Amino acid sequence: MKIALFGSNQLQFSKVYTPEVLKKLGEYGELSPRINKQNIEEYKGFLKGCEIAFATWGMPQFTKEEIADYMPDLKAVFYSAGTVQYFARPFLESGIKVYSAFAANAVPVAEYTFAQITLAAKGYFQAAKYYRVLPIRSLAFANFSVGNFGCKVGLVGLGAIGKMVAERLKALDVEVYACDPFVSEETAKELDVTLVDMETLFSECDIISNHLANKPELENVFNYKLFKKMKKRSTFINTGRGAQVAEYSLALSLLLHPSRTFVADVLKKEMFPYINPLFWVPNAILTPHIAGSTGKEPQRMAYYMMEEMESFLADKPTRYEVTLEALERMA
């Protein structure tokens, strides 16, 4: 069996497909070098008759005509990363199955979020920030925080990440609320969460965590109308997308209510934090998009896809197939 490897960026590709991963993947068949739009003609012969492709961040985009020309026998693409929105449709419309390791990439985000929730409930962020300069103010944040017993946690979005966070929160004595119109009461009961609308979630919860999909229509969905409903000493955590937050409105809300805290791993302009209003707000805690797969964690996505390929080849049920229908509601 021949396996095509796609990736436009060597650095991104090598984070996922390390020598150890490539050695394991090579046990399944003959591997191509990394193929991109610039060298695809060189490997056109290899691609003929190739039924399996693996890729990650930087997957080249192909038209249906290019797919038919270069990959006439391709049956499945195993994408060792998250969103497939930017490249998947022509493959799916060509009858080629697409699988995504979104669940693998969701693991570190869920772990990060769980950690932030437990710390936020203890008043950690502002307590740590002020301890060196204003110990009394620092102690106030710690002593008047809600703590992790009886804390009300709100999850906005119960996709792969939101569900993982909800599962982890079962280990704590907290009440979990969630806002997601696509989740049934049956699923909510399994996750031990209470479904509510967005306004109720923001007004009732001590900790609010965003896990919405990356959709254009959700730009600035978190606005001043919601922020003004937040409780005293509450925390808003964003590991979703920076575009979903009306940042000037949030900055104003935080300045007017200094006991509230914003913990953000994503901003609208991540490479230019200095021009962001939240950068200058003392109760906004910012990290540089580290919630997702870092260090050795990207390798997990390749192993998820290898397991998926084994099921596909054995004609067994798979777990992470992306269909055209699913593509409409996924990030």
C-alpha positions as YAML, in Angstrom:
chain: A
units: angstrom
residues:
- id: 1
  name: MET
  ca: [0.00, 0.00, 0.00]
- id: 2
  name: LYS
  ca: [1.21, 3.50, -0.87]
- id: 3
  name: ILE
  ca: [0.56, 6.37, 1.54]
- id: 4
  name: ALA
  ca: [0.82, 9.98, 0.34]
- id: 5
  name: LEU
  ca: [1.99, 12.60, 2.83]
- id: 6
  name: PHE
  ca: [0.77, 16.16, 2.30]
- id: 7
  name: GLY
  ca: [2.03, 19.34, 3.93]
- id: 8
  name: SER
  ca: [2.96, 22.81, 2.69]
- id: 9
  name: ASN
  ca: [5.04, 23.82, 5.70]
- id: 10
  name: GLN
  ca: [7.98, 21.67, 6.80]
- id: 11
  name: LEU
  ca: [8.02, 23.03, 10.37]
- id: 12
  name: GLN
  ca: [4.33, 22.34, 10.95]
- id: 13
  name: PHE
  ca: [4.57, 18.97, 9.22]
- id: 14
  name: SER
  ca: [7.54, 17.84, 11.34]
- id: 15
  name: LYS
  ca: [5.79, 18.72, 14.61]
- id: 16
  name: VAL
  ca: [3.22, 16.02, 13.85]
- id: 17
  name: TYR
  ca: [5.15, 13.58, 11.70]
- id: 18
  name: THR
  ca: [8.29, 13.11, 13.76]
- id: 19
  name: PRO
  ca: [10.78, 10.36, 12.84]
- id: 20
  name: GLU
  ca: [9.11, 8.11, 15.43]
- id: 21
  name: VAL
  ca: [5.66, 8.73, 13.95]
- id: 22
  name: LEU
  ca: [6.88, 8.22, 10.38]
- id: 23
  name: LYS
  ca: [8.53, 4.96, 11.39]
- id: 24
  name: LYS
  ca: [5.22, 3.71, 12.82]
- id: 25
  name: LEU
  ca: [3.24, 4.93, 9.82]
- id: 26
  name: GLY
  ca: [5.76, 3.28, 7.51]
- id: 27
  name: GLU
  ca: [4.77, -0.09, 8.95]
- id: 28
  name: TYR
  ca: [1.48, 0.25, 7.08]
- id: 29
  name: GLY
  ca: [2.95, 0.89, 3.66]
- id: 30
  name: GLU
  ca: [5.32, 2.86, 1.44]
- id: 31
  name: LEU
  ca: [5.43, 6.54, 2.35]
- id: 32
  name: SER
  ca: [5.90, 9.42, -0.05]
- id: 33
  name: PRO
  ca: [8.08, 12.42, 0.80]
- id: 34
  name: ARG
  ca: [6.18, 15.52, 1.90]
- id: 35
  name: ILE
  ca: [4.07, 16.61, -1.09]
- id: 36
  name: ASN
  ca: [2.87, 20.17, -1.71]
- id: 37
  name: LYS
  ca: [1.64, 22.21, -4.67]
- id: 38
  name: GLN
  ca: [5.20, 23.08, -5.68]
- id: 39
  name: ASN
  ca: [6.48, 19.52, -6.06]
- id: 40
  name: ILE
  ca: [3.31, 17.59, -6.85]
- id: 41
  name: GLU
  ca: [4.26, 17.03, -10.49]
- id: 42
  name: GLU
  ca: [7.39, 15.25, -9.31]
- id: 43
  name: TYR
  ca: [5.30, 12.73, -7.38]
- id: 44
  name: LYS
  ca: [2.41, 12.38, -9.80]
- id: 45
  name: GLY
  ca: [3.50, 8.84, -10.56]
- id: 46
  name: PHE
  ca: [3.48, 7.89, -6.88]
- id: 47
  name: LEU
  ca: [0.01, 9.39, -6.41]
- id: 48
  name: LYS
  ca: [-1.44, 7.27, -9.22]
- id: 49
  name: GLY
  ca: [-2.86, 4.21, -7.54]
- id: 50
  name: CYS
  ca: [-2.44, 5.74, -4.07]
- id: 51
  name: GLU
  ca: [-5.54, 5.04, -1.95]
- id: 52
  name: ILE
  ca: [-4.54, 6.62, 1.37]
- id: 53
  name: ALA
  ca: [-3.29, 10.12, 2.22]
- id: 54
  name: PHE
  ca: [-2.12, 11.60, 5.51]
- id: 55
  name: ALA
  ca: [-1.82, 15.34, 6.16]
- id: 56
  name: THR
  ca: [-1.72, 17.97, 8.87]
- id: 57
  name: TRP
  ca: [-1.63, 21.77, 9.20]
- id: 58
  name: GLY
  ca: [-0.73, 23.21, 5.82]
- id: 59
  name: MET
  ca: [-2.65, 20.64, 3.78]
- id: 60
  name: PRO
  ca: [-2.64, 21.97, 0.17]
- id: 61
  name: GLN
  ca: [-6.00, 22.92, -1.29]
- id: 62
  name: PHE
  ca: [-7.10, 21.04, -4.39]
- id: 63
  name: THR
  ca: [-10.00, 21.44, -6.79]
- id: 64
  name: LYS
  ca: [-12.11, 18.44, -7.77]
- id: 65
  name: GLU
  ca: [-10.41, 18.51, -11.16]
- id: 66
  name: GLU
  ca: [-6.95, 18.38, -9.57]
- id: 67
  name: ILE
  ca: [-8.02, 15.54, -7.30]
- id: 68
  name: ALA
  ca: [-9.31, 13.54, -10.29]
- id: 69
  name: ASP
  ca: [-6.09, 14.23, -12.21]
- id: 70
  name: TYR
  ca: [-3.48, 13.61, -9.49]
- id: 71
  name: MET
  ca: [-5.31, 11.20, -7.15]
- id: 72
  name: PRO
  ca: [-7.80, 9.17, -9.21]
- id: 73
  name: ASP
  ca: [-7.72, 6.16, -6.86]
- id: 74
  name: LEU
  ca: [-7.67, 8.00, -3.54]
- id: 75
  name: LYS
  ca: [-10.21, 6.68, -1.05]
- id: 76
  name: ALA
  ca: [-9.46, 8.49, 2.22]
- id: 77
  name: VAL
  ca: [-7.61, 11.46, 3.70]
- id: 78
  name: PHE
  ca: [-6.52, 11.23, 7.33]
- id: 79
  name: TYR
  ca: [-5.92, 14.74, 8.64]
- id: 80
  name: SER
  ca: [-3.73, 14.84, 11.73]
- id: 81
  name: ALA
  ca: [-5.02, 18.21, 12.93]
- id: 82
  name: GLY
  ca: [-8.33, 19.90, 13.69]
- id: 83
  name: THR
  ca: [-10.48, 21.85, 11.27]
- id: 84
  name: VAL
  ca: [-10.80, 20.54, 7.71]
- id: 85
  name: GLN
  ca: [-13.03, 23.38, 6.50]
- id: 86
  name: TYR
  ca: [-10.48, 24.93, 4.17]
- id: 87
  name: PHE
  ca: [-9.71, 21.83, 2.08]
- id: 88
  name: ALA
  ca: [-12.23, 19.02, 2.68]
- id: 89
  name: ARG
  ca: [-15.22, 19.89, 0.50]
- id: 90
  name: PRO
  ca: [-13.70, 19.01, -2.93]
- id: 91
  name: PHE
  ca: [-12.55, 15.65, -1.55]
- id: 92
  name: LEU
  ca: [-15.94, 14.87, -0.03]
- id: 93
  name: GLU
  ca: [-17.73, 15.91, -3.21]
- id: 94
  name: SER
  ca: [-15.39, 13.58, -5.10]
- id: 95
  name: GLY
  ca: [-16.52, 10.64, -2.97]
- id: 96
  name: ILE
  ca: [-13.31, 10.54, -0.90]
- id: 97
  name: LYS
  ca: [-13.69, 10.08, 2.84]
- id: 98
  name: VAL
  ca: [-12.09, 12.62, 5.17]
- id: 99
  name: TYR
  ca: [-11.14, 11.98, 8.78]
- id: 100
  name: SER
  ca: [-10.00, 14.60, 11.29]
- id: 101
  name: ALA
  ca: [-8.02, 14.34, 14.53]
- id: 102
  name: PHE
  ca: [-10.08, 17.14, 16.07]
- id: 103
  name: ALA
  ca: [-10.69, 14.97, 19.13]
- id: 104
  name: ALA
  ca: [-6.95, 14.54, 19.68]
- id: 105
  name: ASN
  ca: [-6.35, 18.28, 19.43]
- id: 106
  name: ALA
  ca: [-9.29, 18.80, 21.78]
- id: 107
  name: VAL
  ca: [-7.52, 16.92, 24.59]
- id: 108
  name: PRO
  ca: [-4.89, 19.56, 25.48]
- id: 109
  name: VAL
  ca: [-7.46, 22.37, 25.16]
- id: 110
  name: ALA
  ca: [-9.79, 20.56, 27.56]
- id: 111
  name: GLU
  ca: [-6.91, 19.94, 29.97]
- id: 112
  name: TYR
  ca: [-5.88, 23.61, 29.79]
- id: 113
  name: THR
  ca: [-9.48, 24.77, 30.32]
- id: 114
  name: PHE
  ca: [-10.04, 22.47, 33.29]
- id: 115
  name: ALA
  ca: [-6.89, 23.85, 34.91]
- id: 116
  name: GLN
  ca: [-7.98, 27.45, 34.31]
- id: 117
  name: ILE
  ca: [-11.44, 26.79, 35.74]
- id: 118
  name: THR
  ca: [-10.09, 25.31, 38.96]
- id: 119
  name: LEU
  ca: [-7.62, 28.18, 39.36]
- id: 120
  name: ALA
  ca: [-10.20, 30.85, 38.52]
- id: 121
  name: ALA
  ca: [-12.59, 29.51, 41.16]
- id: 122
  name: LYS
  ca: [-9.82, 29.97, 43.74]
- id: 123
  name: GLY
  ca: [-9.24, 33.59, 42.67]
- id: 124
  name: TYR
  ca: [-5.75, 32.58, 41.59]
- id: 125
  name: PHE
  ca: [-5.16, 34.91, 38.67]
- id: 126
  name: GLN
  ca: [-5.63, 38.27, 40.34]
- id: 127
  name: ALA
  ca: [-4.38, 36.99, 43.69]
- id: 128
  name: ALA
  ca: [-1.08, 35.96, 42.08]
- id: 129
  name: LYS
  ca: [-0.85, 39.19, 40.12]
- id: 130
  name: TYR
  ca: [-1.29, 41.48, 43.13]
- id: 131
  name: TYR
  ca: [0.57, 39.46, 45.77]
- id: 132
  name: ARG
  ca: [3.94, 41.15, 45.14]
- id: 133
  name: VAL
  ca: [2.58, 44.69, 45.21]
- id: 134
  name: LEU
  ca: [-0.69, 44.68, 47.17]
- id: 135
  name: PRO
  ca: [-0.81, 41.63, 49.47]
- id: 136
  name: ILE
  ca: [-4.07, 42.72, 51.10]
- id: 137
  name: ARG
  ca: [-5.81, 43.02, 47.73]
- id: 138
  name: SER
  ca: [-4.32, 39.67, 46.78]
- id: 139
  name: LEU
  ca: [-5.74, 38.00, 49.90]
- id: 140
  name: ALA
  ca: [-9.12, 39.54, 49.18]
- id: 141
  name: PHE
  ca: [-9.30, 37.81, 45.82]
- id: 142
  name: ALA
  ca: [-8.37, 34.51, 47.42]
- id: 143
  name: ASN
  ca: [-10.65, 34.78, 50.46]
- id: 144
  name: PHE
  ca: [-13.71, 36.11, 48.67]
- id: 145
  name: SER
  ca: [-13.52, 33.81, 45.65]
- id: 146
  name: VAL
  ca: [-16.22, 31.18, 45.29]
- id: 147
  name: GLY
  ca: [-13.87, 28.19, 45.48]
- id: 148
  name: ASN
  ca: [-14.43, 24.85, 43.80]
- id: 149
  name: PHE
  ca: [-17.24, 23.68, 46.07]
- id: 150
  name: GLY
  ca: [-20.61, 24.78, 44.75]
- id: 151
  name: CYS
  ca: [-19.06, 26.87, 41.99]
- id: 152
  name: LYS
  ca: [-21.29, 27.41, 38.96]
- id: 153
  name: VAL
  ca: [-19.44, 26.79, 35.70]
- id: 154
  name: GLY
  ca: [-20.91, 27.74, 32.33]
- id: 155
  name: LEU
  ca: [-19.76, 26.11, 29.09]
- id: 156
  name: VAL
  ca: [-20.64, 27.88, 25.85]
- id: 157
  name: GLY
  ca: [-20.59, 25.14, 23.23]
- id: 158
  name: LEU
  ca: [-20.60, 21.39, 23.84]
- id: 159
  name: GLY
  ca: [-18.59, 20.19, 20.88]
- id: 160
  name: ALA
  ca: [-15.59, 17.88, 21.27]
- id: 161
  name: ILE
  ca: [-13.77, 20.24, 23.64]
- id: 162
  name: GLY
  ca: [-16.81, 21.35, 25.62]
- id: 163
  name: LYS
  ca: [-17.83, 17.73, 26.22]
- id: 164
  name: MET
  ca: [-14.33, 16.80, 27.40]
- id: 165
  name: VAL
  ca: [-14.34, 19.74, 29.82]
- id: 166
  name: ALA
  ca: [-17.76, 18.70, 31.12]
- id: 167
  name: GLU
  ca: [-16.51, 15.15, 31.70]
- id: 168
  name: ARG
  ca: [-13.49, 16.43, 33.62]
- id: 169
  name: LEU
  ca: [-15.65, 18.73, 35.74]
- id: 170
  name: LYS
  ca: [-17.47, 15.69, 37.11]
- id: 171
  name: ALA
  ca: [-14.43, 15.27, 39.36]
- id: 172
  name: LEU
  ca: [-15.29, 18.53, 41.13]
- id: 173
  name: ASP
  ca: [-18.21, 19.55, 43.34]
- id: 174
  name: VAL
  ca: [-19.41, 22.16, 40.86]
- id: 175
  name: GLU
  ca: [-22.67, 22.86, 39.05]
- id: 176
  name: VAL
  ca: [-22.26, 22.90, 35.28]
- id: 177
  name: TYR
  ca: [-24.47, 24.90, 32.93]
- id: 178
  name: ALA
  ca: [-24.18, 24.85, 29.16]
- id: 179
  name: CYS
  ca: [-25.50, 26.76, 26.18]
- id: 180
  name: ASP
  ca: [-25.64, 24.79, 22.91]
- id: 181
  name: PRO
  ca: [-28.74, 24.62, 20.69]
- id: 182
  name: PHE
  ca: [-27.48, 21.44, 19.00]
- id: 183
  name: VAL
  ca: [-27.28, 19.40, 22.21]
- id: 184
  name: SER
  ca: [-30.23, 17.28, 23.33]
- id: 185
  name: GLU
  ca: [-31.49, 17.01, 26.89]
- id: 186
  name: GLU
  ca: [-30.44, 13.36, 26.82]
- id: 187
  name: THR
  ca: [-26.83, 14.27, 26.02]
- id: 188
  name: ALA
  ca: [-26.90, 17.02, 28.65]
- id: 189
  name: LYS
  ca: [-28.06, 14.52, 31.23]
- id: 190
  name: GLU
  ca: [-25.22, 12.16, 30.32]
- id: 191
  name: LEU
  ca: [-22.74, 15.01, 30.78]
- id: 192
  name: ASP
  ca: [-24.44, 16.10, 34.00]
- id: 193
  name: VAL
  ca: [-25.00, 19.65, 32.71]
- id: 194
  name: THR
  ca: [-28.04, 21.92, 32.73]
- id: 195
  name: LEU
  ca: [-28.93, 23.54, 29.40]
- id: 196
  name: VAL
  ca: [-29.69, 27.27, 29.59]
- id: 197
  name: ASP
  ca: [-29.69, 30.25, 27.26]
- id: 198
  name: MET
  ca: [-26.65, 32.51, 26.92]
- id: 199
  name: GLU
  ca: [-27.99, 35.35, 29.06]
- id: 200
  name: THR
  ca: [-28.85, 33.00, 31.92]
- id: 201
  name: LEU
  ca: [-25.42, 31.41, 31.70]
- id: 202
  name: PHE
  ca: [-23.63, 34.77, 31.94]
- id: 203
  name: SER
  ca: [-25.79, 36.02, 34.80]
- id: 204
  name: GLU
  ca: [-25.71, 32.81, 36.89]
- id: 205
  name: CYS
  ca: [-22.23, 31.38, 36.47]
- id: 206
  name: ASP
  ca: [-19.07, 32.15, 38.41]
- id: 207
  name: ILE
  ca: [-16.84, 30.80, 35.63]
- id: 208
  name: ILE
  ca: [-17.73, 31.00, 31.92]
- id: 209
  name: SER
  ca: [-15.72, 29.16, 29.28]
- id: 210
  name: ASN
  ca: [-16.10, 29.60, 25.52]
- id: 211
  name: HIS
  ca: [-15.92, 26.57, 23.20]
- id: 212
  name: LEU
  ca: [-17.91, 27.76, 20.20]
- id: 213
  name: ALA
  ca: [-17.02, 26.66, 16.68]
- id: 214
  name: ASN
  ca: [-15.17, 29.07, 14.39]
- id: 215
  name: LYS
  ca: [-18.09, 30.46, 12.36]
- id: 216
  name: PRO
  ca: [-18.29, 33.91, 10.68]
- id: 217
  name: GLU
  ca: [-21.78, 34.48, 12.04]
- id: 218
  name: LEU
  ca: [-20.44, 34.20, 15.61]
- id: 219
  name: GLU
  ca: [-18.16, 37.22, 15.31]
- id: 220
  name: ASN
  ca: [-18.56, 39.48, 18.38]
- id: 221
  name: VAL
  ca: [-21.21, 37.14, 19.81]
- id: 222
  name: PHE
  ca: [-19.80, 37.94, 23.26]
- id: 223
  name: ASN
  ca: [-20.76, 41.58, 23.66]
- id: 224
  name: TYR
  ca: [-21.40, 44.22, 26.30]
- id: 225
  name: LYS
  ca: [-24.99, 43.06, 26.72]
- id: 226
  name: LEU
  ca: [-23.64, 39.77, 28.05]
- id: 227
  name: PHE
  ca: [-20.63, 41.18, 29.90]
- id: 228
  name: LYS
  ca: [-22.76, 43.52, 32.01]
- id: 229
  name: LYS
  ca: [-24.67, 40.48, 33.32]
- id: 230
  name: MET
  ca: [-21.56, 38.84, 34.75]
- id: 231
  name: LYS
  ca: [-21.43, 38.30, 38.50]
- id: 232
  name: LYS
  ca: [-19.02, 40.03, 40.83]
- id: 233
  name: ARG
  ca: [-15.67, 38.16, 40.95]
- id: 234
  name: SER
  ca: [-16.66, 36.02, 37.97]
- id: 235
  name: THR
  ca: [-14.23, 34.88, 35.27]
- id: 236
  name: PHE
  ca: [-14.63, 34.57, 31.50]
- id: 237
  name: ILE
  ca: [-12.25, 32.11, 29.83]
- id: 238
  name: ASN
  ca: [-11.75, 32.12, 26.06]
- id: 239
  name: THR
  ca: [-9.95, 29.29, 24.30]
- id: 240
  name: GLY
  ca: [-12.32, 29.49, 21.32]
- id: 241
  name: ARG
  ca: [-11.67, 32.31, 18.87]
- id: 242
  name: GLY
  ca: [-10.68, 35.91, 19.46]
- id: 243
  name: ALA
  ca: [-13.08, 37.11, 16.77]
- id: 244
  name: GLN
  ca: [-16.01, 35.94, 18.89]
- id: 245
  name: VAL
  ca: [-15.31, 38.58, 21.56]
- id: 246
  name: ALA
  ca: [-16.16, 42.27, 21.25]
- id: 247
  name: GLU
  ca: [-12.83, 43.22, 22.76]
- id: 248
  name: TYR
  ca: [-13.40, 46.95, 23.36]
- id: 249
  name: SER
  ca: [-16.69, 46.18, 25.11]
- id: 250
  name: LEU
  ca: [-15.03, 43.56, 27.26]
- id: 251
  name: ALA
  ca: [-12.14, 45.89, 28.12]
- id: 252
  name: LEU
  ca: [-14.62, 48.56, 29.24]
- id: 253
  name: SER
  ca: [-16.56, 46.02, 31.30]
- id: 254
  name: LEU
  ca: [-13.39, 44.81, 33.02]
- id: 255
  name: LEU
  ca: [-12.27, 48.35, 33.84]
- id: 256
  name: LEU
  ca: [-15.68, 49.17, 35.31]
- id: 257
  name: HIS
  ca: [-15.75, 45.93, 37.30]
- id: 258
  name: PRO
  ca: [-12.19, 45.18, 38.49]
- id: 259
  name: SER
  ca: [-13.25, 42.12, 40.50]
- id: 260
  name: ARG
  ca: [-14.06, 40.30, 37.24]
- id: 261
  name: THR
  ca: [-11.33, 38.45, 35.36]
- id: 262
  name: PHE
  ca: [-10.80, 37.58, 31.72]
- id: 263
  name: VAL
  ca: [-8.48, 34.68, 30.86]
- id: 264
  name: ALA
  ca: [-7.71, 34.57, 27.14]
- id: 265
  name: ASP
  ca: [-5.62, 32.17, 25.11]
- id: 266
  name: VAL
  ca: [-6.81, 33.75, 21.85]
- id: 267
  name: LEU
  ca: [-7.16, 37.35, 20.62]
- id: 268
  name: LYS
  ca: [-8.27, 38.91, 17.37]
- id: 269
  name: LYS
  ca: [-4.71, 40.03, 16.57]
- id: 270
  name: GLU
  ca: [-2.57, 37.41, 18.30]
- id: 271
  name: MET
  ca: [0.76, 38.58, 16.85]
- id: 272
  name: PHE
  ca: [0.13, 42.20, 17.86]
- id: 273
  name: PRO
  ca: [-1.18, 42.10, 21.45]
- id: 274
  name: TYR
  ca: [0.05, 45.65, 22.17]
- id: 275
  name: ILE
  ca: [-2.65, 47.16, 19.96]
- id: 276
  name: ASN
  ca: [-5.36, 45.17, 21.71]
- id: 277
  name: PRO
  ca: [-7.32, 47.07, 24.37]
- id: 278
  name: LEU
  ca: [-7.27, 44.01, 26.61]
- id: 279
  name: PHE
  ca: [-3.48, 44.08, 26.74]
- id: 280
  name: TRP
  ca: [-3.68, 47.22, 28.90]
- id: 281
  name: VAL
  ca: [-6.41, 45.99, 31.25]
- id: 282
  name: PRO
  ca: [-4.96, 44.68, 34.55]
- id: 283
  name: ASN
  ca: [-7.68, 42.07, 35.12]
- id: 284
  name: ALA
  ca: [-7.20, 40.50, 31.67]
- id: 285
  name: ILE
  ca: [-4.83, 37.51, 31.80]
- id: 286
  name: LEU
  ca: [-3.40, 36.71, 28.36]
- id: 287
  name: THR
  ca: [-1.46, 33.70, 27.06]
- id: 288
  name: PRO
  ca: [-0.14, 33.25, 23.48]
- id: 289
  name: HIS
  ca: [-2.45, 30.54, 22.07]
- id: 290
  name: ILE
  ca: [-0.90, 27.66, 24.01]
- id: 291
  name: ALA
  ca: [-4.05, 25.73, 24.89]
- id: 292
  name: GLY
  ca: [-3.85, 23.57, 21.77]
- id: 293
  name: SER
  ca: [-1.26, 20.92, 20.96]
- id: 294
  name: THR
  ca: [2.27, 21.98, 21.91]
- id: 295
  name: GLY
  ca: [5.53, 20.15, 22.58]
- id: 296
  name: LYS
  ca: [5.01, 16.45, 21.88]
- id: 297
  name: GLU
  ca: [1.22, 16.76, 21.88]
- id: 298
  name: PRO
  ca: [0.83, 17.16, 18.07]
- id: 299
  name: GLN
  ca: [2.06, 13.57, 17.67]
- id: 300
  name: ARG
  ca: [-1.11, 12.37, 19.38]
- id: 301
  name: MET
  ca: [-3.11, 13.51, 16.35]
- id: 302
  name: ALA
  ca: [-1.12, 11.25, 14.00]
- id: 303
  name: TYR
  ca: [-1.66, 8.24, 16.26]
- id: 304
  name: TYR
  ca: [-5.41, 8.95, 16.38]
- id: 305
  name: MET
  ca: [-5.45, 8.93, 12.58]
- id: 306
  name: MET
  ca: [-3.42, 5.73, 12.35]
- id: 307
  name: GLU
  ca: [-5.99, 4.01, 14.56]
- id: 308
  name: GLU
  ca: [-8.72, 5.44, 12.36]
- id: 309
  name: MET
  ca: [-6.98, 4.12, 9.24]
- id: 310
  name: GLU
  ca: [-6.79, 0.65, 10.79]
- id: 311
  name: SER
  ca: [-10.57, 0.69, 11.30]
- id: 312
  name: PHE
  ca: [-11.13, 2.02, 7.78]
- id: 313
  name: LEU
  ca: [-8.97, -0.67, 6.17]
- id: 314
  name: ALA
  ca: [-10.62, -3.40, 8.25]
- id: 315
  name: ASP
  ca: [-14.07, -2.09, 7.30]
- id: 316
  name: LYS
  ca: [-14.84, -1.47, 10.97]
- id: 317
  name: PRO
  ca: [-16.76, 1.51, 12.40]
- id: 318
  name: THR
  ca: [-14.69, 4.71, 12.48]
- id: 319
  name: ARG
  ca: [-14.96, 7.54, 14.99]
- id: 320
  name: TYR
  ca: [-13.79, 10.74, 13.34]
- id: 321
  name: GLU
  ca: [-15.21, 10.82, 9.83]
- id: 322
  name: VAL
  ca: [-16.21, 14.27, 8.55]
- id: 323
  name: THR
  ca: [-19.22, 14.32, 6.24]
- id: 324
  name: LEU
  ca: [-20.58, 17.15, 4.13]
- id: 325
  name: GLU
  ca: [-23.45, 17.48, 6.59]
- id: 326
  name: ALA
  ca: [-21.09, 17.61, 9.58]
- id: 327
  name: LEU
  ca: [-18.94, 20.18, 7.77]
- id: 328
  name: GLU
  ca: [-21.81, 22.67, 7.96]
- id: 329
  name: ARG
  ca: [-21.75, 22.80, 11.76]
- id: 330
  name: MET
  ca: [-18.10, 22.07, 12.53]
- id: 331
  name: ALA
  ca: [-15.38, 24.60, 13.25]
...
